Amino acid sequence: MFGIFSNKPLSQLSLEELKSQEQSTRTFVRWLGFLFVVLVVLIFIWTFMKGYHLSNIMLLVGLAFLNAVAAAQLKKIRSEINSRVQ
């Protein structure tokens, strides 16, 4: 599931390993995106009811950063797969 944290360079992976890593990274990015949207809604409701909290915003910034890193890794994996297929 967490192929994005692999310490092996993409050039050393086989095509099947790359496709597996692409699938797991895509799933990870989708779940992070879903979690981000849910938290945005919950924090909006919380802010409306109780007031502004900096920790809530920091949580969203952290999730957005993690999602951006995972999406960048997914882009690298896809470009590596495309370069091998051609």
Secondary structure, DSSP 4 states (H G I P E B T S, - for coil): --GGG--S-GGGS-HHHHHHHHHHHHHHHHHHHHHHHHHHHHHHHHHHHH---HHHHHHHHHHHHHHHHHHHHHHHHHHHHHHHH-
